Amino acid sequence: MSFDFGKNIHLTIFGQSHSKAIGAVIDGLPAGLELDMAAVDAFMARRAPGQKGTTARKESDQPVILSGLVDGKTCGSPLAVMIENSDARPCDYEQFRTVPRPMHADYPASVKYKGYNDISGGGHFSGRLTAPLCFAGAVCIQYLSQKGVKVKACLTEAGGVSGNSIKECIKAAQEDGDSVGGIVGCCITGVPAGVGDSGFDSLESNLSKVLFAIPGVKGVEFGAGFEAAAMKGSQHNDPWCFDQDGSVKTKTNNHGGILGGLSTGMPITFRVAFKPTPSIALPQESIDLASGKSTVLKITGRHDPCIAVRAVPVVEAAAALVLCDYML
């Protein structure tokens, strides 16, 4: 089990969906970094449950700083934060020990951990653990902003539609007891050329690694992405040029700001595909591991009709963590 990432900045995430608390430890932050906690709270509020069109679970997501901060500034010690869990309903999940939910980790987790895995709320496979990731990302965003780097994501598509139709699509799915998937697009500006590495430590590799650690992510593409496979080289190639200030740029950005695992100075662009929320109110086919027979599963409880909605700040947090690790 691995819930840590980074070389220059090292993040460890701990906890389960319904444990007493979840949290994170961030090591490697430069001393003297003044944190705007109001900005951190505002960032985390974008991910918090209970918003319109999301799960009805109520969590304040209020981070409690345990160490690493003195008078609002980092002191060189690891920054440790705890976020208490409060609105848990373990009884909603007990049946999944023997009847695994389709498209959840219930069954493979039971096999791997020999039945000792925490089934309540999905345990450590839950999207709940993106809360401490968002805390770490909010901190990294403040560091990056001092370097002129901005990270911005948005929901570009849900249920195959875009624009003003997104909310209507999600609402319709929720009313039907169903769910929809979505795509989150992200753009990072202000990154100078040459940030990253080659091979297994390429910028795309590490961005993808952290993005795929977000529960529900099924695909990541950079720049033109999969559309590049249908393009000719003459269409896909981005011509180099000088801008009005004499800086090296490209006329187009099909490469998404990364070549050879290194940033090119162009905006880093990528899209992240999220699967539909697998916990839906409609009856679903499954199996009963106790009886060895097929069964029909009826899931109750509180679930997001589209997990991509609350995933927007999580994508920003993941991207900021990776860029911060390189730029430190």
C-alpha distance (Angstrom), angle and dihedral (degrees) to the residues before:
residue distance angle dihedral
M1 . . .
S2 3.80 . .
F3 3.77 124.3 .
D4 3.78 98.5 157.5
F5 3.78 133.5 92.9
G6 3.78 140.7 175.8
K7 3.78 145.3 51.0
N8 3.80 106.8 -142.4
I9 3.77 92.6 26.1
H10 3.80 114.3 29.0
L11 3.81 121.7 -156.6
T12 3.80 125.3 -169.3
I13 3.81 120.5 -176.1
F14 3.81 122.4 -162.6
G15 3.80 140.6 -178.5
Q16 3.81 141.4 51.4
S17 3.77 132.4 -100.5
H18 3.81 94.0 -98.1
S19 3.80 101.4 24.2
K20 3.80 118.7 116.6
A21 3.78 90.3 -91.9
I22 3.78 145.6 -13.6
G23 3.76 125.9 -145.3
A24 3.76 152.3 144.4
V25 3.78 142.3 -117.2
I26 3.81 117.1 -148.9
D27 3.80 117.7 -166.1
G28 3.80 126.8 -176.8
L29 3.79 100.9 40.1
P30 3.79 112.1 144.6
A31 3.80 114.3 -105.3
G32 3.78 115.6 -108.7
L33 3.80 97.1 36.4
E34 3.79 104.9 145.8
L35 3.79 111.7 -142.7
D36 3.77 122.8 -147.7
M37 3.81 98.0 -146.0
A38 3.80 91.8 -173.7
A39 3.80 88.2 60.1
V40 3.82 90.1 47.2
D41 3.81 90.9 52.1
A42 3.80 91.6 47.8
F43 3.80 91.1 50.6
M44 3.80 92.8 49.9
A45 3.80 91.6 46.7
R46 3.80 88.4 65.6
R47 3.81 89.2 63.0
A48 3.81 98.0 38.0
P49 3.82 120.0 113.7
G50 3.79 124.1 -116.0
Q51 3.81 96.4 61.1
K52 3.81 119.8 133.6
G53 3.78 110.7 -77.2
T54 3.82 93.7 16.7
T55 3.80 136.8 90.7
A56 3.80 116.2 -52.0
R57 3.81 91.3 -132.5
K58 3.80 109.0 124.5
E59 3.79 117.3 -140.6
S60 3.78 124.6 155.3
D61 3.81 92.2 -153.7
Q62 3.80 87.7 -152.7
P63 3.83 107.7 168.5
V64 3.79 116.8 -136.4
I65 3.81 112.5 -155.6
L66 3.81 110.5 -139.2
S67 3.80 100.6 176.9
G68 3.78 145.2 -19.0
L69 3.81 98.3 63.9
V70 3.81 126.5 92.0
D71 3.80 120.7 177.1
G72 3.79 89.3 -14.4
K73 3.81 95.1 -54.0
T74 3.79 131.8 101.2
C75 3.80 111.3 -104.7
G76 3.82 101.4 -162.4
S77 3.80 94.4 -96.1
P78 3.82 118.4 111.0
L79 3.79 110.6 -79.9
A80 3.81 106.9 -123.9
V81 3.81 123.4 -170.6
M82 3.79 133.7 -178.9
I83 3.81 127.4 -160.5
E84 3.78 114.6 -166.8
N85 3.81 121.1 -136.5
S86 3.77 113.6 -137.8
D87 3.82 115.6 155.4
A88 3.81 100.4 60.7
R89 3.81 127.5 148.8
P90 3.83 108.1 -171.2
C91 3.82 91.5 174.4
D92 3.81 89.5 68.9
Y93 3.81 90.1 66.7
E94 3.82 107.9 38.7
Q95 3.82 94.1 95.6
F96 3.81 90.9 60.4
R97 3.81 91.6 71.8
T98 3.80 88.7 78.7
V99 3.81 101.8 16.7
P100 3.83 107.4 49.5
R101 3.78 118.3 -151.1
P102 3.82 115.9 -115.9
M103 3.83 113.0 -104.6
H104 3.82 92.8 9.8
A105 3.82 128.2 109.4
D106 3.84 92.8 -116.2
Y107 3.81 96.6 110.3
P108 3.84 102.4 38.7
A109 3.83 90.0 42.7
S110 3.80 90.6 52.8
V111 3.81 89.8 52.0
K112 3.81 94.8 46.0
Y113 3.80 96.0 46.0
K114 3.82 95.4 35.2
G115 3.80 92.9 -118.9
Y116 3.81 95.3 -53.2
N117 3.81 93.9 106.0
D118 3.79 117.8 118.9
I119 3.81 104.6 -107.1
S120 3.81 95.2 -178.2
G121 3.77 110.1 107.9
G122 3.79 89.5 -12.2
G123 3.81 92.2 -65.0
H124 3.78 113.5 -128.3
F125 3.81 91.0 -13.5
S126 3.80 90.3 69.3
G127 3.78 126.2 113.5
R128 3.80 84.6 -126.9
L129 3.80 87.6 86.8
T130 3.78 90.3 66.2
A131 3.83 86.6 78.0
P132 3.83 94.2 76.0
L133 3.81 88.6 40.9
C134 3.80 87.5 57.1
F135 3.80 90.5 50.4
A136 3.80 90.2 53.4
G137 3.79 90.7 44.7
A138 3.80 92.1 50.7
V139 3.81 89.2 53.9
C140 3.81 92.0 47.6
I141 3.80 91.2 48.6
Q142 3.80 89.9 57.1
Y143 3.81 90.6 51.6
L144 3.82 92.1 46.8
S145 3.80 92.4 48.8
Q146 3.81 88.0 62.9
K147 3.81 86.7 58.6
G148 3.79 92.6 49.5
V149 3.81 94.0 -105.8
K150 3.81 119.1 139.1
V151 3.81 126.5 -169.6
K152 3.80 118.8 -162.8
A153 3.81 130.0 170.4
C154 3.79 134.1 175.4
L155 3.79 140.0 179.6
T156 3.80 104.9 -99.7
E157 3.78 100.8 172.2
A158 3.82 141.2 13.5
G159 3.77 128.4 179.1
G160 3.80 89.7 -3.0
V161 3.81 94.8 -58.4
S162 3.81 132.8 99.9
G163 3.78 140.3 -164.3
N164 3.80 121.1 23.2
S165 3.81 91.3 -10.5
I166 3.82 93.1 70.2
K167 3.82 96.4 82.3
E168 3.80 92.0 45.2
C169 3.81 91.1 49.9
I170 3.81 93.1 50.8
K171 3.80 92.6 45.7
A172 3.80 91.9 50.5
A173 3.80 91.8 50.4
Q174 3.80 91.1 49.3
E175 3.79 92.2 50.5
D176 3.81 89.1 51.6
G177 3.82 90.9 51.9
D178 3.79 89.1 -112.2
S179 3.82 137.5 107.8
V180 3.80 140.6 -138.3
G181 3.77 136.2 -143.7
G182 3.78 125.6 -126.3
I183 3.79 147.7 -163.6
V184 3.80 124.6 -125.5
G185 3.79 117.2 -160.5
C186 3.81 121.1 -156.7
C187 3.80 133.8 -166.6
I188 3.81 125.6 -170.1
T189 3.78 117.5 -165.9
G190 3.80 133.0 -176.4
V191 3.81 96.6 40.1
P192 3.83 108.9 138.4
A193 3.79 121.3 -133.1
G194 3.80 117.6 -86.4
V195 3.81 100.4 38.2
G196 3.78 112.1 137.6
D197 3.79 135.0 33.8
S198 3.77 141.9 -107.3
G199 3.79 131.7 -98.1
F200 3.78 118.4 5.9
D201 3.81 91.6 -3.9
S202 3.79 95.4 55.0
L203 3.79 118.0 139.6
E204 3.81 90.8 -114.6
S205 3.82 91.4 48.6
N206 3.78 95.3 54.6
L207 3.79 94.8 40.0
S208 3.80 88.9 51.7
K209 3.80 92.3 46.4
V210 3.79 93.5 56.5
L211 3.80 94.5 38.1
F212 3.81 91.2 53.1
A213 3.81 88.5 51.6
I214 3.82 87.4 68.0
P215 3.83 106.7 96.8
G216 3.79 112.2 -109.9
V217 3.81 98.4 24.2
K218 3.82 111.9 135.5
G219 3.79 102.7 164.3
V220 3.81 144.1 22.0
E221 3.80 127.4 -171.7
F222 3.80 131.8 178.8
G223 3.78 125.1 -145.7
A224 3.80 110.9 -31.6
G225 3.81 87.3 -3.5
F226 3.79 116.0 176.4
E227 3.80 91.3 -0.7
A228 3.81 86.9 69.9
A229 3.80 89.3 70.9
A230 3.82 89.6 67.0
M231 3.81 95.3 44.6
K232 3.79 131.3 90.2
G233 3.77 120.1 -122.3
S234 3.79 90.0 -111.2
Q235 3.81 88.7 57.1
H236 3.79 98.3 41.2
N237 3.82 100.9 42.1
D238 3.82 114.7 99.5
P239 3.84 111.2 -141.0
W240 3.81 115.6 -132.1
C241 3.79 117.0 -124.6
F242 3.81 144.1 157.6
D243 3.78 119.0 -106.9
Q244 3.81 123.8 -140.5
D245 3.82 89.9 -83.3
G246 3.80 92.7 52.0
S247 3.80 94.0 -107.6
V248 3.81 120.1 142.6
K249 3.82 112.4 -106.7
T250 3.80 139.4 149.9
K251 3.81 123.2 -113.3
T252 3.80 91.2 -133.2
N253 3.80 131.8 20.0
N254 3.78 108.7 -139.3
H255 3.82 88.0 134.2
G256 3.82 90.3 62.8
G257 3.80 94.5 -130.0
I258 3.82 96.2 -62.9
L259 3.82 129.8 95.7
G260 3.79 124.9 169.3
G261 3.77 89.8 -2.4
L262 3.82 91.3 -59.4
S263 3.79 131.5 106.5
T264 3.80 114.7 -109.7
G265 3.80 99.0 -158.4
M266 3.80 92.0 -101.5
P267 3.82 120.3 111.7
I268 3.81 111.1 -74.7
T269 3.79 106.1 -127.1
F270 3.79 130.1 -177.0
R271 3.79 141.0 152.9
V272 3.80 127.8 -137.8
A273 3.82 122.5 -154.7
F274 3.82 118.6 -148.9
K275 3.79 123.3 -163.1
P276 3.82 120.7 -127.0
T277 3.80 113.6 -86.7
P278 3.84 102.3 -87.8
S279 3.82 94.0 -151.0
I280 3.80 103.2 83.0
A281 3.81 133.9 158.4
L282 3.80 93.9 -122.5
P283 3.85 118.0 97.6
Q284 3.81 112.9 -96.0
E285 3.78 134.2 -166.2
S286 3.79 116.6 -112.2
I287 3.80 141.2 140.9
D288 3.80 134.8 -100.2
L289 3.79 106.9 -131.3
A290 3.81 91.1 -166.2
S291 3.81 96.6 55.4
G292 3.78 97.5 27.5
K293 3.80 91.2 -129.3
S294 3.78 137.1 117.2
T295 3.79 116.8 -100.7
V296 3.78 143.4 173.8
L297 3.79 116.5 -109.5
K298 3.79 123.1 -149.0
I299 3.81 111.4 -167.4
T300 3.78 120.0 -154.1
G301 3.79 129.0 179.3
R302 3.79 134.6 71.2
H303 3.78 121.2 -47.4
D304 3.79 140.0 160.9
P305 3.83 114.7 -105.4
C306 3.82 87.0 -146.9
I307 3.80 119.7 18.2
A308 3.81 91.2 -167.0
V309 3.83 90.2 73.9
R310 3.81 94.7 68.1
A311 3.80 91.7 32.8
V312 3.82 94.2 74.0
P313 3.85 95.6 88.2
V314 3.82 89.4 39.3
V315 3.80 89.9 59.9
E316 3.80 89.4 48.8
A317 3.81 90.1 49.4
A318 3.80 92.9 50.1
A319 3.80 92.2 49.4
A320 3.81 92.6 46.7
L321 3.79 91.6 50.4
V322 3.81 92.2 54.0
L323 3.83 94.8 45.2
C324 3.80 91.1 46.2
D325 3.81 90.6 52.2
Y326 3.81 90.6 54.0
M327 3.80 97.3 41.2
L328 3.80 95.9 48.8
